């Protein structure tokens, strides 16, 4: 489970970084140079304002997905810690119960011998 939490944390960091890159990188749009050396990255519709809105929303979507992956990883870590605590508590209570039972048996043997 810890490996999956680490994977989700790394995925989360990647998604957040990609979200910020998506939000703030807008390709150069020069109609004359578009097909020579210009970038088409970020040009979805004809107007720049609409493109900025669409790209910003996509970036926020990637960032939110990254935060969700981080929350899932944190939940996995919390569940693992709770399981370890419960397991160690059960082991300790089993040991104390066994010790108590052994003491009672020894006392019974001593009383029977007298």
Secondary structure, DSSP 8 states (H G I E B T S, - for coil): -HHHHHHHHHHHHHHHHHHHHHHH------TTTTTTT---TT--SS-HHHHHHHHHHHHHHHHHHHHHHHHHHHHHHHHHHHHHHHHHHHHHHHHHHHHHHHHHHHHHHHHHH-
